[in-house]
Amino acid sequence: MKKTERKTLLVCPDCASSNIEFKVWYNPNDRKSTAFELDDGEIEDGWCHTCEVQISHCVESEVSIEIKTK
């Protein structure tokens, strides 16, 4: 049996791929990570593996995901 669920993903603004990465700061003492955001809301040092280019921001996209259930 399959169940469909809606989920919001962050994607590349150019190609809409969810295969993106952003630099984060990680504090090993409290095990928390924080994205490095600039004052205008853009994120520094992003990378899209599909476009193979550096990106400075991402956009939200709603997708439907099929989940197998027993």
Stockholm file with secondary structure:
# STOCKHOLM 1.0

chainA/1-70         MKKTERKTLLVCPDCASSNIEFKVWYNPNDRKSTAFELDDGEIEDGWCHTCEVQISHCVESEVSIEIKTK
#=GR chainA/1-70 SS CEEEEEEEEEECTTTCCSCEEECEEEETTTTEEEECBCTTSCBSSEEETTTTEEESCCEEEEEEEEEECC
#=GC SS_cons        CEEEEEEEEEECTTTCCSCEEECEEEETTTTEEEECBCTTSCBSSEEETTTTEEESCCEEEEEEEEEECC
//
